[in-house]
């Protein structure tokens, strides 16, 4: 089938089924599924697994003893290209949020926990695959649909699964939402979380403060020094986000700790910045305070633009034009699992879900009128990733 009729048919198919899409999304958003909620994540994986089986996919629920289960569906076609759809089923909202803020629709906007990040995106992809089947399109080798349960945290258990599904893969289509202006994502900064710990000496703050070594004061000094490096290399961002220390006001604190977020365009920028952090730690304001610096075990590499990924972005722009709209592809500071697929050498494109925004807040939303066009865009990329338009 020629591309323009195919994608237009997918758009029409999805548009006609938007009322059912909303009700399915309502069910998904009614399940609390933060990254530490194994019961909720397992229930969500099971529900989506049933939906994938209904499409004829071979479904594997990847059981986890401690963490939420992951989900992999594989649809085998008649072609030779292997395409990966990648999303995540975990959210940041604690148990009780789903009941307190159930999905609601106000004209063109859908509100609810996870509608944009990213239950609505995963569901849109299911409709895109379903529509391709309805059109009789199976011109791929394997269509692999992986939903992981740990994207929102820095303790990862799914890298091995992601690496495995990327083997012999001609393209990875990442299902994070499009930017609020409709842009898709062709590059992302790398990301890690660093923890700075100060250990001093406690003392009575009124009777003999001179015998203490104030860990909070030293930590504050170091954080200001660290923060001064913000932007010292292009695209490098440093943001202190969590701080703790001390016990009561009349005790010189012997412990303080802070976590901060580090974003970077190049791995060498991260390494050079951490070296400057360690140099600063030698210039103490409070003597005899011990300082240690650690970064999270998971470091997301930057999602870099390559010749092949730029070709994929160009294909997305051409498909969008066939559908009557335009898209730009941009660099964003937000991290996603596109960094892994890109790092495994697979041409990757992100931001392929519906338009949405205000993630991780009570105002998270999804634009309903973007669901059908974006499903058609995704279907077009499934059809022609690794081929010439």
C-alpha positions in Angstrom: 0.0 0.0 0.0 1.3 3.5 -0.8 2.2 5.6 2.2 -0.3 8.5 1.8 -3.4 6.3 1.7 -2.1 4.1 4.5 -1.4 6.9 7.0 -4.7 8.7 6.1 -6.6 5.4 6.7 -4.9 5.0 10.1 -5.8 8.5 11.1 -9.4 7.9 10.1 -9.5 4.5 11.9 -8.2 6.1 15.1 -10.4 9.1 14.9 -13.5 7.0 14.7 -12.5 5.1 17.8 -11.6 8.1 20.0 -14.6 7.5 22.4 -13.3 4.0 23.0 -9.8 5.3 23.4 -10.9 7.6 26.1 -12.6 4.9 28.0 -9.6 2.6 27.8 -7.4 5.4 28.9 -9.7 6.0 31.9 -9.2 2.4 32.9 -5.4 2.6 32.6 -5.3 5.9 34.6 -7.4 4.4 37.4 -4.5 2.1 38.2 -1.9 3.7 40.5 1.5 2.7 39.1 4.3 4.7 40.5 7.8 3.2 40.1 7.7 1.5 43.6 4.1 0.2 43.4 4.7 -3.4 42.3 1.1 -4.4 42.6 -0.1 -1.5 40.4 2.6 -2.0 37.8 1.9 -5.7 37.6 -1.8 -5.0 37.1 -1.1 -2.5 34.4 1.3 -4.8 32.6 -1.3 -7.6 32.7 -4.0 -5.3 31.4 -1.8 -4.0 28.5 -0.6 -7.6 27.9 -4.2 -8.7 27.3 -4.7 -5.8 24.9 -1.5 -6.9 22.9 -2.6 -10.5 22.8 -5.8 -9.2 21.2 -3.7 -7.9 18.4 -2.1 -11.3 17.9 1.2 -10.4 19.6 3.3 -13.0 21.4 3.3 -11.5 24.9 5.9 -12.0 27.6 5.3 -10.7 31.1 8.8 -10.3 32.4 8.4 -11.2 36.1 10.3 -9.2 38.7 10.7 -10.3 42.3 10.9 -6.8 43.8 10.1 -4.3 41.1 7.2 -4.0 38.8 6.9 -6.5 35.9 7.9 -5.4 32.4 6.0 -6.2 29.3 7.1 -7.3 25.8 4.8 -8.0 22.9 6.2 -9.2 19.5 4.2 -9.2 16.3 5.8 -11.1 13.4 5.2 -9.9 9.8 6.2 -10.7 6.3 9.0 -8.2 5.8 12.6 -8.0 6.8 12.9 -5.0 9.1 12.7 -5.1 12.9 11.1 -2.1 14.6 11.0 -1.3 18.3 8.3 0.6 20.0 9.4 1.6 23.5 7.4 3.1 26.4 7.2 3.0 30.2 4.3 2.1 32.4 5.5 3.7 35.6 4.4 7.1 36.8 5.6 9.4 39.6 2.2 9.6 41.4 1.8 7.9 44.8 -1.0 5.4 45.7 -4.3 7.2 46.1 -3.7 9.7 43.3 -5.8 7.7 40.7 -8.8 7.8 43.0 -8.3 11.4 44.0 -7.9 12.7 40.4 -9.7 10.4 38.0 -9.4 11.0 34.3 -11.6 13.9 33.1 -12.2 15.4 29.6 -12.8 19.1 29.1 -13.5 19.8 25.5 -10.2 18.8 23.7 -8.1 18.3 26.8 -7.8 15.1 28.8 -6.5 15.4 32.4 -5.3 12.7 34.7 -2.3 11.0 36.3 -0.3 9.5 33.5 -2.4 10.6 30.6 0.6 12.1 28.9 3.6 10.4 30.7 2.8 8.0 29.3 -0.3 5.8 29.4 -2.0 7.8 26.7 1.0 7.4 24.5 1.3 3.6 24.9 -2.4 3.3 24.2 -2.1 5.5 21.1 0.6 3.1 19.8 -1.7 0.1 20.3 -4.3 1.8 18.2 -1.7 2.6 15.5 -0.7 -1.1 15.4 -4.4 -2.2 15.4 -5.1 0.2 12.5 -2.2 -1.2 10.5 -3.6 -4.7 10.9 -7.0 -3.5 9.8 -5.3 -2.1 6.7 -3.6 -5.5 6.1 -0.1 -4.1 6.6 2.5 -6.6 7.9 5.6 -5.5 6.0 8.1 -5.8 8.8 10.1 -8.7 10.3 9.3 -8.2 13.9 7.4 -5.3 15.5 8.6 -5.3 19.1 6.6 -3.4 21.7 8.4 -3.1 25.1 6.9 -1.4 28.1 9.3 -1.0 31.1 8.4 -0.2 34.7 11.4 1.8 35.9 11.9 4.8 33.6 11.1 7.4 36.2 13.7 6.3 38.7 17.5 5.9 38.8 17.5 2.3 40.1 17.1 0.4 36.8 16.4 -3.2 36.2 15.5 -3.3 32.6 18.7 -2.4 30.7 19.3 -6.0 29.8 15.8 -6.3 28.3 16.2 -3.0 26.3 19.6 -4.1 25.0 18.2 -7.5 23.9 15.2 -6.0 22.0 17.6 -3.6 20.3 19.6 -6.4 18.7 19.2 -6.6 14.9 16.8 -3.6 15.1 16.5 -1.1 12.3 14.8 1.6 14.3 13.5 2.5 17.7 10.4 4.7 18.0 10.1 6.1 21.6 6.6 6.9 22.8 7.2 9.9 25.1 4.6 12.6 24.3 5.3 15.2 21.7 6.3 18.6 23.1 3.5 21.0 23.9 4.0 22.8 20.5 4.0 19.5 18.6 7.8 19.0 18.2 9.3 15.6 18.2 12.7 14.8 19.8 15.8 13.9 17.9 18.4 14.5 20.7 18.5 14.5 24.5 21.0 15.5 27.1 22.6 12.9 29.3 21.5 12.8 32.9 22.7 11.6 36.3 21.9 12.4 39.9 24.9 13.2 42.2 24.9 13.0 46.0 27.2 15.2 48.1 27.6 14.1 51.7 29.3 16.1 54.5 30.3 14.5 57.8 31.4 16.9 60.6 31.4 16.9 64.4 28.5 17.5 66.7 28.7 19.9 69.7 26.4 22.0 71.9 25.5 25.0 69.9 25.4 27.3 72.9 28.0 26.0 75.4 30.9 24.9 73.1 30.1 25.5 69.4 33.8 25.9 68.7 34.2 22.1 69.3 31.8 21.3 66.5 32.4 21.1 62.8 29.2 22.2 61.0 28.4 19.8 58.2 25.5 22.0 57.0 27.6 25.1 56.6 30.2 23.2 54.6 27.6 21.5 52.4 26.0 24.9 51.7 29.4 26.3 50.7 30.1 23.4 48.3 26.6 23.6 46.8 27.2 27.3 45.9 30.5 26.4 44.4 29.0 23.6 42.4 26.1 25.7 41.3 28.5 28.4 40.0 29.7 25.8 37.4 26.2 25.8 35.8 26.6 26.4 32.1 30.4 26.4 32.1 30.2 24.2 29.1 27.5 24.4 26.4 24.3 22.7 27.5 25.5 21.8 31.0 22.9 22.2 33.7 23.4 21.7 37.5 20.4 21.9 39.8 20.4 21.2 43.6 17.1 19.4 44.3 17.1 17.7 47.7 18.9 18.7 50.9 18.8 17.3 54.4 20.9 17.5 57.6 21.0 18.2 61.3 18.8 17.0 64.2 17.8 20.0 66.4 18.7 23.7 66.3 20.9 23.7 69.4 23.2 21.0 68.1 26.0 21.7 65.7 25.1 19.3 62.9 27.5 16.5 62.1 25.8 15.3 58.9 24.3 16.9 55.9 23.5 15.6 52.4 22.3 17.0 49.1 21.2 15.5 45.8 21.5 17.5 42.6 20.7 16.9 39.0 23.4 17.0 36.3 22.5 17.3 32.5 25.1 17.3 29.8 25.5 17.2 26.0 28.7 15.1 26.0 30.0 12.4 28.3 33.3 14.3 28.5 31.5 17.3 29.9 30.1 15.2 32.8 33.6 13.8 33.6 35.2 17.2 33.5 32.5 18.7 35.7 32.9 16.0 38.3 36.6 16.7 38.3 35.9 20.3 39.1 33.5 19.2 41.8 36.3 17.2 43.5 38.7 20.1 43.2 36.2 22.3 45.0 35.8 19.7 47.7 39.5 20.3 48.5 38.8 24.0 49.2 36.8 23.6 52.4 35.2 26.4 54.4 34.9 24.3 57.5 38.0 22.4 58.5 37.8 18.7 59.4 34.5 18.1 57.6 34.7 14.9 55.4 33.1 15.3 52.0 32.1 12.4 49.6 30.6 12.6 46.2 28.7 9.8 44.4 26.6 9.6 41.4 23.6 7.3 40.8 24.4 3.8 39.5 22.4 4.6 36.3 23.8 7.3 34.1 21.8 8.1 31.0 24.1 8.8 28.1 23.1 11.6 25.7 20.8 10.7 22.8 22.9 11.9 20.0 21.8 12.8 16.5 23.3 10.5 13.9 23.0 10.3 10.1 20.5 7.5 10.4 18.5 9.1 13.2 18.3 12.4 11.2 17.0 10.4 8.3 14.3 9.0 10.5 13.4 12.6 11.6 13.2 13.6 8.0 10.9 10.7 7.3 8.7 11.9 10.2 8.5 15.4 8.7 7.5 14.0 5.3 4.8 11.8 6.8 3.5 14.7 8.8 3.2 16.8 5.6 1.2 14.0 4.0 -1.2 14.3 7.0 -1.5 18.0 6.7 0.7 19.3 9.6 4.3 20.0 10.2 6.8 19.0 12.9 10.2 20.1 14.0 12.7 17.9 15.7 14.5 19.3 18.7 17.0 18.8 21.4 15.6 18.6 24.9 17.1 18.5 28.4 14.7 15.9 29.6 15.9 12.3 29.8 14.2 9.2 28.4 15.1 5.6 27.4 15.9 6.9 23.9 19.3 7.4 25.4 19.7 3.7 25.8 18.4 2.7 22.3 20.6 5.4 20.7 23.6 4.1 22.8 23.0 0.6 21.5 23.5 2.0 18.0 19.8 1.9 16.9 18.5 4.9 14.9 16.1 6.5 17.4 13.4 9.1 17.4 11.4 10.3 20.4 8.4 12.4 21.3 6.1 10.3 19.0 3.1 10.2 21.3 0.2 12.7 21.3 0.8 16.3 22.2 0.7 16.8 26.0 2.5 18.4 28.9 2.6 19.5 32.5 4.0 16.0 33.3 4.5 15.1 37.0 1.9 17.6 38.2 -1.8 17.8 39.0 -2.2 19.6 35.6 -0.8 16.8 33.4 -2.8 16.8 30.1 -3.1 15.3 26.7 -4.6 17.0 23.6 -7.3 14.7 22.3 -7.3 16.1 18.8 -3.6 15.1 18.4 -4.2 11.3 19.1 -5.4 10.3 15.6 -2.8 12.3 13.6 0.1 11.1 15.9 -1.1 7.5 15.6 -1.0 7.9 11.8 2.5 9.5 12.1 3.7 6.5 14.2 2.1 4.0 11.8 3.9 5.7 8.9 7.2 5.4 10.7 6.6 1.7 11.4 5.8 1.2 7.7 8.9 3.0 6.4 11.6 3.0 9.0 14.7 1.7 7.3 13.3 2.2 3.8 13.1 5.0 1.3 9.8 7.0 1.2 
